[in-house]
Amino acid sequence: MTGSAFDGLADIVGGIVVPLILSSVSTCVRISRYGWKGARHFVASLLTSTFTGVVVFWGLDYFDLSPTVVASITSVSAYMGGSLLDTFAFRVRQVVAHGHLERKP
């Protein structure tokens, strides 16, 4: 083992700065739209949008898209972070409870 534990840190920090900025702006836009509901709600919204924004940004790294398209998709995903995570959690609960996704006729 010749490498340091901090060898890839510059790449990680470089890859997280853009989604952090976009997620922060998305959180401010969301609060501007729905109003201030307290510091606790602000922190929860910021953490949710940051998590979603970073995951989407890193996921879009595998596609050959222009930076503006990546920024747009990341911003929209960060803005809708809570809704997206609620949808995924609902789907996971359905699969766990029934073994498959139930389709409505």
C-alpha distances in whole Angstrom, upper triangle without the diagonal:
4,6,8,10,13,12,14,17,19,20,20,23,24,25,27,29,31,32,32,35,37,36,38,41,41,42,44,46,46,48,50,51,51,52,50,50,48,45,44,44,43,40,40,41,38,35,36,37,33,32,34,33,30,29,32,31,27,29,31,28,29,32,34,36,37,36,39,39,36,37,40,39,36,39,41,39,38,42,42,39,41,43,41,39,42,43,40,40,44,42,40,43,45,42,42,45,47,44,45,46,50,52,55,58
4,7,10,12,10,13,16,18,18,20,22,23,24,26,28,31,31,32,34,36,36,37,40,41,41,44,46,46,47,50,51,52,52,50,50,49,45,44,45,43,40,40,41,38,35,37,37,33,32,34,34,30,30,32,31,27,30,31,28,29,32,33,35,36,35,38,39,35,36,40,39,36,39,41,39,38,42,43,40,42,44,41,40,43,44,41,42,45,44,42,45,47,45,44,48,49,46,47,48,52,53,57,60
4,7,8,7,10,12,14,15,16,18,19,20,22,24,27,28,28,30,32,32,34,36,37,38,40,42,42,44,46,47,48,48,47,47,45,42,41,41,39,36,37,37,34,32,33,33,30,29,31,30,26,27,29,27,24,26,28,25,26,29,30,32,33,31,35,35,32,33,36,35,32,35,38,35,34,38,39,36,38,41,38,37,40,41,38,39,42,41,39,42,44,42,42,45,47,44,45,46,49,51,54,57
4,5,5,9,10,12,14,15,16,18,19,20,22,25,26,26,28,30,30,31,34,35,36,38,40,40,41,44,45,46,46,44,44,42,39,38,39,37,34,34,35,32,30,31,31,28,27,29,28,25,25,28,26,23,26,28,25,26,30,31,32,33,31,34,35,31,32,35,34,31,34,36,34,33,36,38,35,37,39,37,35,39,40,37,38,41,41,38,41,44,42,41,45,47,44,45,45,49,51,54,57
4,6,8,8,11,13,12,14,17,17,18,20,23,24,23,26,28,28,29,32,33,33,35,37,37,38,41,42,43,43,41,41,39,35,34,35,34,30,31,32,29,26,28,28,25,24,26,26,22,23,26,24,21,24,26,23,25,28,30,31,32,30,33,33,29,30,33,32,29,31,34,31,30,34,35,31,33,36,34,32,35,37,34,34,38,37,35,38,40,39,38,41,43,41,42,42,46,48,51,54
4,6,5,8,10,10,11,13,15,16,17,20,21,21,23,25,25,26,29,30,30,32,35,35,36,38,40,41,41,39,39,37,34,33,34,32,29,29,30,27,25,27,27,23,22,25,24,20,21,24,22,20,23,24,22,24,27,28,29,29,27,30,31,27,27,31,30,27,29,32,30,28,32,33,30,32,35,33,31,35,36,33,34,38,37,35,38,41,39,39,42,44,42,42,43,46,48,50,54
4,6,7,9,10,11,13,14,16,18,20,21,21,24,26,26,27,30,31,32,34,36,36,38,40,41,42,42,41,41,40,36,36,36,34,31,32,32,29,27,28,28,24,23,26,24,21,22,24,22,19,22,23,20,22,25,26,27,28,25,29,30,26,27,30,29,27,29,32,30,29,32,34,31,33,36,33,32,36,37,34,35,39,38,36,39,41,40,40,43,45,42,42,43,46,48,51,54
4,6,5,6,9,10,11,13,15,17,18,18,21,23,23,24,27,28,29,31,33,33,35,37,38,39,39,38,38,37,34,33,33,31,28,29,29,26,24,25,24,21,20,22,21,17,18,20,18,15,18,20,17,18,22,23,24,24,22,25,26,22,23,27,26,23,25,28,26,25,29,30,27,30,32,30,29,32,33,31,32,35,35,33,36,38,37,37,40,42,40,39,39,43,44,47,50
4,5,5,6,8,10,11,12,15,16,16,18,21,21,22,24,26,26,28,30,31,32,34,36,36,37,35,36,34,31,30,31,28,25,26,26,23,21,23,22,19,18,21,19,16,17,20,17,15,19,20,17,20,23,24,24,25,22,25,26,22,22,26,25,22,24,27,25,23,27,28,26,28,31,29,28,31,32,30,31,35,34,33,36,38,37,37,40,42,40,40,40,43,45,47,50
4,5,5,6,8,10,11,14,15,15,17,19,20,21,23,25,26,27,29,30,32,33,35,36,36,35,36,35,31,31,31,29,26,27,27,23,22,24,23,19,19,21,19,16,18,20,17,15,19,19,17,19,22,22,23,22,20,23,24,21,20,24,24,21,23,26,25,23,27,29,26,29,32,29,29,32,33,31,33,36,36,35,37,40,39,39,42,44,42,42,41,45,46,48,51
4,6,5,6,9,10,12,14,15,16,18,19,21,23,24,25,27,28,29,31,33,34,35,36,35,36,35,32,31,31,29,26,27,26,23,22,23,21,18,18,19,17,14,15,17,14,12,15,16,13,15,18,19,19,19,17,20,21,18,18,22,21,19,21,24,22,21,25,27,24,27,30,27,27,30,31,29,30,34,33,32,35,37,36,37,40,41,39,39,38,42,43,45,48
4,5,5,6,9,11,12,12,15,16,17,18,21,21,22,24,26,27,28,30,32,32,33,32,33,31,28,28,28,25,23,23,23,20,18,19,18,15,14,16,14,11,13,15,12,10,14,15,13,15,18,20,20,20,18,20,21,17,17,21,20,17,19,22,20,19,22,24,21,24,27,24,23,27,28,26,27,31,30,29,32,34,33,34,37,39,37,36,36,39,40,43,46
4,5,5,6,9,11,10,12,15,15,16,18,20,21,22,24,25,26,28,30,31,31,30,31,30,27,26,26,24,21,22,22,18,17,19,18,14,15,17,14,11,14,16,13,12,16,17,15,18,20,21,21,20,17,20,21,18,17,20,20,17,18,22,20,18,22,24,21,24,27,25,24,28,29,27,29,32,32,31,34,36,35,36,39,41,39,38,38,41,42,44,47
4,6,6,8,10,11,12,14,15,16,18,20,21,23,24,25,27,28,30,31,32,31,32,31,28,28,28,25,23,24,23,20,19,20,18,15,16,17,14,12,14,15,12,11,15,15,13,16,18,18,18,17,14,17,18,15,15,18,19,16,17,21,20,18,22,24,22,25,27,25,25,29,30,28,30,33,33,32,35,37,36,37,40,42,40,39,38,41,42,44,47
4,6,7,8,9,11,12,13,15,17,18,19,21,23,24,26,27,28,30,31,30,31,30,28,27,27,24,22,22,21,18,17,18,16,13,13,14,11,9,11,12,8,8,11,12,10,13,15,16,16,15,13,15,16,12,12,16,16,13,15,18,17,16,19,21,19,22,24,22,22,26,26,25,26,30,29,29,32,34,33,34,37,38,37,35,35,38,39,41,44
4,6,6,6,9,10,10,12,14,15,16,18,20,21,22,24,26,27,27,27,27,27,24,24,23,20,18,19,18,15,14,15,13,10,10,12,9,7,10,11,8,8,12,13,12,15,17,18,18,17,14,16,17,13,12,16,15,12,13,17,15,13,17,19,16,19,22,20,20,23,24,23,25,28,28,27,30,32,32,32,35,37,36,35,34,37,38,40,43
4,6,5,6,9,10,11,13,14,15,17,19,20,21,23,25,26,26,25,27,26,23,23,23,20,18,19,18,15,15,16,14,11,13,14,11,9,13,13,11,12,15,15,14,18,19,20,18,17,14,15,17,14,12,15,16,12,13,17,16,14,17,19,18,21,23,22,22,25,26,25,27,30,30,30,33,35,35,35,38,40,39,38,37,39,40,42,45
4,5,5,6,9,10,11,12,14,16,17,18,20,21,23,24,25,25,26,26,24,24,23,20,19,20,18,15,15,16,13,11,13,13,9,9,12,12,9,11,14,13,12,16,17,17,15,14,11,12,13,10,8,12,12,9,10,14,14,12,15,17,16,20,22,20,21,24,25,24,26,29,29,29,32,34,34,35,38,39,38,37,35,38,38,40,43
4,5,5,6,8,10,10,12,14,15,16,18,20,21,22,23,23,24,24,22,22,20,17,16,17,15,12,12,12,9,7,9,9,6,5,9,9,6,9,12,11,12,16,16,17,16,15,12,12,13,10,8,11,11,7,8,11,10,8,12,14,13,16,18,16,17,20,21,21,23,25,26,26,28,30,30,31,34,36,35,33,32,34,35,37,40
4,6,5,6,9,10,10,12,14,15,16,18,20,21,21,21,22,21,19,19,18,15,14,15,13,10,10,11,9,6,9,10,7,7,11,12,10,12,15,15,15,19,20,21,19,19,15,16,16,14,11,14,14,10,10,13,12,10,12,15,13,16,19,18,18,21,22,22,23,26,27,27,29,32,32,32,35,37,36,35,33,36,37,38,42
4,5,5,6,9,10,11,12,14,16,17,19,20,20,20,22,21,19,20,19,15,15,16,14,11,12,14,11,9,12,13,10,10,14,14,12,14,17,17,17,21,21,22,19,18,14,14,16,13,10,12,14,10,9,13,13,10,12,15,15,18,20,19,20,23,24,24,26,29,29,30,32,34,34,35,38,40,39,38,36,38,39,40,43
4,5,5,6,9,10,11,12,14,15,16,18,19,19,21,21,20,20,18,15,16,16,13,11,13,13,9,8,11,11,8,9,13,12,10,13,15,14,16,19,19,20,17,16,13,12,13,11,7,9,10,7,6,9,10,8,9,12,12,15,17,17,18,21,22,22,24,26,27,28,30,32,32,33,36,37,37,35,33,35,36,37,40
4,5,5,6,9,10,10,12,14,15,16,17,17,18,18,17,17,15,12,12,12,10,7,9,9,5,5,9,8,6,8,11,11,10,13,15,15,17,20,20,22,19,19,16,15,15,13,10,11,11,8,6,9,9,5,7,10,9,12,14,14,15,18,19,19,21,23,24,25,27,29,30,31,33,35,34,33,31,33,34,35,38
4,5,5,6,9,10,11,12,14,15,16,15,17,16,14,15,14,11,11,12,9,7,9,11,8,7,11,12,10,11,15,15,14,17,19,19,20,24,24,25,22,21,18,17,18,16,13,14,15,11,9,12,12,9,9,13,12,14,17,17,18,20,22,22,23,26,27,28,29,32,33,33,35,37,37,36,34,36,37,38,41
4,5,5,6,9,10,10,12,14,15,15,17,18,16,18,16,12,13,15,11,9,13,13,10,10,14,13,11,13,17,16,15,18,20,19,21,24,24,25,22,20,17,15,17,15,12,12,14,11,8,11,12,9,9,12,13,15,17,18,19,21,23,23,25,27,28,29,31,33,34,35,37,39,39,37,35,37,37,38,41
4,5,5,6,9,10,11,12,13,14,16,17,16,17,14,12,13,13,9,9,11,11,7,9,12,11,9,13,15,14,14,17,18,18,20,23,23,24,21,20,17,15,16,14,11,11,12,10,6,8,9,6,5,9,10,12,14,14,16,18,19,20,22,24,25,26,28,30,31,32,34,35,36,34,31,33,33,34,37
4,5,5,6,9,10,11,11,11,13,13,12,13,11,8,9,10,6,6,9,9,7,9,12,12,11,14,16,16,16,19,20,21,23,26,26,27,24,24,21,19,19,18,15,14,15,12,10,11,11,8,6,9,10,11,13,14,15,17,19,20,21,23,25,26,27,29,31,31,33,35,35,34,32,33,34,34,38
4,5,5,6,9,10,10,10,12,13,13,14,12,9,11,13,9,9,12,13,11,12,15,15,14,17,19,19,19,22,24,23,25,28,28,29,26,25,22,20,21,20,16,16,17,15,12,13,14,11,9,12,13,14,16,18,19,20,22,24,25,26,28,29,31,33,34,35,37,39,39,38,35,37,37,37,40
4,5,5,6,9,10,11,14,15,15,17,14,12,14,15,11,11,15,14,11,14,17,16,14,18,20,19,19,22,23,23,25,28,27,28,25,24,21,19,19,19,15,14,15,14,10,11,13,11,8,11,13,14,15,17,19,20,21,23,24,26,28,29,30,32,34,35,36,38,38,37,34,35,35,35,38
4,5,5,6,8,9,11,13,14,15,11,10,12,12,9,10,13,12,10,13,15,14,14,17,19,18,19,22,23,23,25,28,28,29,26,25,23,21,20,20,17,15,16,14,11,11,12,10,7,9,10,11,12,14,16,17,18,20,21,23,25,26,27,29,31,32,33,35,36,34,31,32,32,32,35
4,5,5,5,6,8,10,11,12,9,8,11,12,9,10,14,13,12,14,17,17,17,20,22,21,22,25,26,26,28,31,31,32,29,28,26,24,24,23,20,19,19,18,14,14,15,13,10,12,13,13,15,17,18,19,21,23,23,25,27,28,29,31,33,34,35,37,38,36,34,35,35,35,38
4,6,5,8,11,13,14,16,13,11,15,15,12,13,17,17,15,17,20,19,19,22,24,23,24,27,28,27,30,33,32,33,30,28,26,23,24,23,20,19,20,19,15,15,17,15,12,14,16,16,17,20,21,22,23,26,26,27,30,31,32,34,36,37,38,40,41,39,36,37,37,37,40
4,6,9,11,14,16,17,14,13,16,16,13,15,18,17,15,18,21,19,19,22,24,23,24,27,28,27,30,32,31,33,29,28,26,24,23,23,20,18,19,19,15,14,16,15,11,13,15,15,15,18,20,20,21,24,25,25,28,30,30,32,34,35,36,37,39,37,34,34,34,34,36
4,7,8,12,14,15,11,11,15,14,12,14,17,16,15,18,20,19,20,23,24,24,25,28,28,28,31,34,33,34,31,31,29,26,26,25,23,21,21,20,17,16,17,15,12,13,15,14,14,17,19,18,20,23,23,24,26,28,28,30,32,33,34,36,37,35,32,33,33,32,35
4,6,9,12,13,11,10,14,14,12,14,17,17,16,19,22,21,21,24,26,26,27,30,31,31,33,36,35,37,34,33,30,28,28,28,25,23,24,22,19,19,20,17,14,16,17,16,17,20,21,21,23,26,26,26,29,31,31,33,35,36,36,38,40,38,36,36,36,36,39
4,6,8,10,8,8,11,12,11,13,16,16,16,18,21,21,21,24,26,26,27,30,31,31,33,36,36,38,35,34,31,29,30,29,26,25,25,23,20,20,21,18,15,17,17,16,18,21,21,21,24,26,26,27,30,31,31,33,35,36,36,39,40,39,37,37,38,38,41
4,7,8,6,7,11,11,11,13,15,16,16,19,20,21,22,24,26,26,28,30,31,32,34,37,37,39,36,36,33,31,31,30,27,26,26,24,22,21,21,19,16,17,17,15,17,20,20,20,23,25,24,25,28,29,29,31,33,33,34,36,38,37,35,36,36,36,39
4,5,5,6,9,10,11,12,14,16,17,18,20,21,22,24,26,27,28,30,32,33,34,37,38,40,37,37,34,32,32,31,28,28,28,25,23,23,23,19,18,19,18,17,19,22,21,21,24,26,25,26,30,30,30,32,35,34,35,38,39,39,37,38,39,39,42
4,5,5,6,9,10,10,12,14,15,16,18,20,21,22,24,25,26,28,30,31,33,36,36,38,36,35,32,31,31,30,27,27,27,24,22,23,22,19,18,19,18,16,20,22,21,21,25,26,25,27,30,30,30,33,35,34,35,38,39,39,37,38,39,40,43
4,5,5,6,9,10,11,12,14,15,17,18,20,21,23,24,25,27,29,30,32,34,36,38,36,35,33,32,32,29,27,27,26,24,22,22,21,18,17,18,16,14,18,20,18,19,22,23,22,24,27,27,26,29,31,31,32,35,36,36,34,35,37,37,41
4,6,5,6,8,10,10,12,14,15,16,18,20,21,22,24,26,27,28,30,33,33,36,33,33,30,29,29,27,25,24,24,21,19,19,18,15,14,15,13,12,14,17,16,16,19,21,20,21,24,25,25,27,29,29,30,33,34,34,32,33,34,34,38
4,5,5,6,9,10,10,12,14,15,16,18,20,21,22,24,25,26,28,31,32,34,31,31,28,27,27,25,22,22,22,19,17,18,17,14,13,14,13,12,15,17,17,17,21,22,21,23,26,26,27,29,31,31,32,35,36,35,33,35,36,36,40
4,5,5,6,8,10,10,12,14,15,16,18,20,21,22,24,25,27,30,31,33,31,31,28,27,27,25,22,23,22,19,18,19,17,14,14,15,13,12,16,17,16,17,21,21,20,23,25,25,26,29,30,30,31,34,35,34,33,34,36,37,40
4,5,5,6,9,10,11,12,14,15,17,18,20,21,22,24,26,28,30,32,30,30,28,27,26,24,22,22,21,18,17,17,16,13,13,13,11,9,13,14,13,14,17,18,17,19,22,21,22,25,27,26,28,30,31,31,29,31,32,33,37
4,6,5,6,8,10,11,12,14,15,16,18,20,21,22,24,27,27,30,27,27,25,24,23,21,19,19,18,15,14,14,13,9,9,10,8,7,11,12,12,13,16,17,17,19,21,22,22,25,27,27,28,31,31,31,29,30,31,32,35
4,6,5,6,9,10,10,12,14,15,16,18,20,21,22,25,26,28,26,26,23,22,22,20,17,18,17,14,13,14,13,9,10,11,9,10,13,14,14,16,18,19,19,21,23,23,25,27,29,29,31,33,33,32,31,33,34,35,38
4,6,5,6,9,10,11,12,14,15,16,18,20,21,24,25,28,26,26,23,23,23,20,18,19,18,15,14,15,13,10,11,12,9,10,13,14,12,14,17,17,17,20,22,21,22,25,26,26,28,31,31,30,29,31,32,34,37
4,5,5,6,8,10,11,12,14,16,16,18,20,23,24,26,24,25,23,22,21,19,17,17,16,13,13,13,10,8,9,9,6,6,10,10,8,11,13,13,13,16,18,18,19,22,23,23,25,28,28,27,25,27,29,30,34
4,6,5,6,8,10,10,12,14,15,16,18,21,21,24,22,22,19,19,18,15,14,14,13,10,9,10,8,4,6,7,5,7,10,10,10,13,14,15,16,18,20,20,22,24,25,26,28,30,30,28,27,29,30,31,34
4,5,5,6,8,10,10,12,14,15,17,19,21,23,21,21,18,18,18,15,13,15,13,10,10,12,10,6,9,11,8,10,13,13,12,15,17,17,18,21,22,21,24,26,27,27,29,31,31,30,28,31,32,33,37
4,6,5,6,9,10,11,12,14,16,18,20,22,21,22,19,20,19,16,15,16,14,11,12,13,10,8,11,11,8,10,13,11,10,13,15,14,15,18,19,18,20,23,23,24,26,28,28,27,26,28,30,31,35
4,6,5,6,8,10,10,12,14,16,18,20,19,20,18,18,16,13,13,13,11,8,10,10,6,5,9,9,5,8,10,8,8,12,13,12,13,16,17,17,19,21,22,23,25,27,26,25,23,26,27,29,32
4,6,5,6,9,10,10,12,15,16,18,16,17,14,14,14,11,10,11,9,5,7,9,6,5,8,9,8,11,13,11,12,15,16,15,17,20,20,20,23,25,25,26,29,30,30,28,26,29,30,31,34
4,6,5,6,8,10,11,14,15,17,16,17,15,16,15,11,11,13,11,8,10,12,10,8,12,13,11,14,16,14,13,17,18,16,18,21,21,21,24,26,26,26,29,31,30,29,27,30,31,33,36
4,6,5,6,9,10,12,14,17,16,18,16,17,16,12,13,14,11,9,12,13,10,10,13,13,11,13,15,12,12,15,16,14,16,19,18,18,21,23,22,23,26,28,26,25,24,27,28,30,33
4,5,5,6,9,11,11,14,13,15,13,14,12,9,10,11,8,6,9,10,7,8,12,12,10,13,14,11,12,16,15,14,17,19,18,19,22,23,23,24,27,28,27,25,24,27,27,29,32
4,5,5,7,10,10,13,11,12,10,12,11,7,8,10,8,6,9,11,9,10,13,14,13,16,17,15,16,19,19,18,20,23,22,22,26,27,27,28,31,32,31,29,27,30,31,33,36
4,5,5,8,10,12,12,14,12,15,13,10,11,14,12,9,13,15,12,13,16,17,15,18,19,16,17,20,20,18,21,23,22,22,25,27,26,27,30,31,30,28,27,31,31,34,36
4,5,6,8,11,12,14,13,15,13,10,12,14,11,10,14,14,12,13,17,16,15,18,18,15,16,19,18,16,19,22,20,20,23,25,23,25,28,29,27,25,24,28,28,31,33
4,5,5,8,8,10,10,12,10,7,10,11,9,9,12,13,12,13,16,17,16,19,19,16,18,21,20,18,21,24,22,23,26,27,26,28,31,31,30,28,26,29,29,32,34
4,6,8,8,10,10,13,11,8,11,14,12,11,15,16,15,16,19,20,19,22,23,20,20,24,23,21,24,27,25,25,29,30,29,30,33,34,32,30,29,32,33,35,37
4,7,9,12,13,15,13,11,14,16,14,14,18,18,17,19,22,22,21,24,24,21,21,25,24,21,24,27,25,25,28,29,28,29,33,33,30,29,28,31,31,34,36
4,6,9,11,13,11,9,13,14,12,13,17,17,16,19,21,21,21,24,24,21,22,25,24,22,26,27,25,26,30,30,29,31,34,34,32,29,28,31,31,33,35
4,7,9,12,10,10,13,14,13,15,18,19,18,20,23,23,23,27,27,24,25,29,27,26,29,31,29,30,33,33,32,34,37,37,35,33,32,34,34,36,38
4,6,8,6,6,10,11,10,12,15,16,16,18,20,21,21,25,25,22,24,27,26,25,28,30,28,29,33,33,32,35,37,37,36,33,32,34,33,35,37
4,5,5,6,9,10,11,12,14,16,17,18,20,21,22,26,26,23,26,29,28,27,30,32,31,32,35,36,35,38,40,40,39,36,35,37,36,38,40
4,5,5,6,9,10,10,12,14,15,16,18,20,20,24,24,22,24,28,27,26,29,31,31,31,35,36,35,37,40,40,39,37,35,38,37,39,41
4,5,5,6,9,10,10,12,14,15,16,18,19,23,23,22,24,27,26,26,29,31,30,32,35,35,35,38,40,41,39,37,35,37,36,38,40
4,5,5,6,8,10,11,12,14,15,17,18,21,21,19,22,25,23,23,27,28,27,29,32,32,32,35,37,37,36,34,31,34,33,34,36
4,5,5,6,8,10,11,12,14,15,16,20,20,17,20,23,22,21,25,26,26,27,30,31,30,32,35,36,34,32,30,33,32,34,36
4,6,5,6,9,10,10,12,14,15,18,19,17,19,23,22,22,25,27,27,28,31,32,32,34,36,37,36,34,32,34,34,35,38
4,5,5,6,9,10,11,12,14,17,17,16,19,21,21,21,24,26,25,27,30,31,31,33,35,36,35,33,30,32,32,33,35
4,6,5,6,8,10,11,12,15,15,13,16,18,18,18,21,22,22,23,26,27,27,29,32,32,31,29,27,29,28,30,32
4,6,5,6,9,10,10,14,14,12,14,18,17,17,20,22,22,23,26,27,27,29,31,32,31,29,27,30,30,31,34
4,5,5,6,9,10,13,14,13,15,18,18,18,21,23,23,24,27,28,29,31,33,34,33,31,29,31,31,32,35
4,5,5,6,8,12,11,11,13,16,15,16,19,20,21,23,25,26,27,29,30,31,31,29,26,28,28,29,31
4,5,5,6,9,9,8,10,13,13,13,16,18,18,19,22,23,24,25,27,28,28,26,24,26,26,27,30
4,5,5,8,10,9,11,13,14,15,17,19,20,21,23,24,25,27,29,30,30,28,26,28,28,30,33
4,6,8,9,10,12,13,14,16,18,19,20,22,24,25,26,28,29,31,31,29,27,28,28,29,32
4,6,5,6,9,10,11,12,14,16,17,18,20,21,23,24,26,27,28,26,23,25,25,25,28
4,6,5,6,9,10,11,12,14,16,17,18,20,21,22,24,26,26,25,22,24,25,26,29
4,5,5,6,9,10,10,12,14,15,16,18,20,21,22,24,25,24,21,23,24,25,28
4,6,5,6,9,10,11,13,14,15,17,19,20,21,23,23,22,19,20,21,21,25
4,5,5,6,9,10,11,12,14,16,17,19,20,21,22,20,17,19,20,21,24
4,5,5,6,9,10,10,12,14,15,16,18,20,20,19,17,19,20,22,25
4,5,5,6,9,10,11,12,14,15,16,18,19,18,16,17,19,20,23
4,5,5,6,9,10,11,13,14,15,17,17,16,13,14,15,17,20
4,5,5,6,9,10,11,12,14,15,15,14,12,14,16,18,21
4,5,5,6,9,10,10,12,14,15,14,13,15,17,19,22
4,5,5,6,9,10,11,12,13,12,10,12,14,15,19
4,5,5,6,9,10,11,11,9,7,10,12,14,17
4,5,5,6,9,10,10,9,9,12,14,17,20
4,5,5,6,8,10,10,9,11,14,16,20
4,5,5,6,7,7,6,7,11,13,16
4,6,5,5,5,5,8,12,14,18
4,6,5,7,9,11,15,17,21
4,6,8,9,10,14,16,19
4,5,7,8,11,14,17
4,7,9,12,16,18
4,6,9,13,15
4,6,10,13
4,7,9
4,6
4
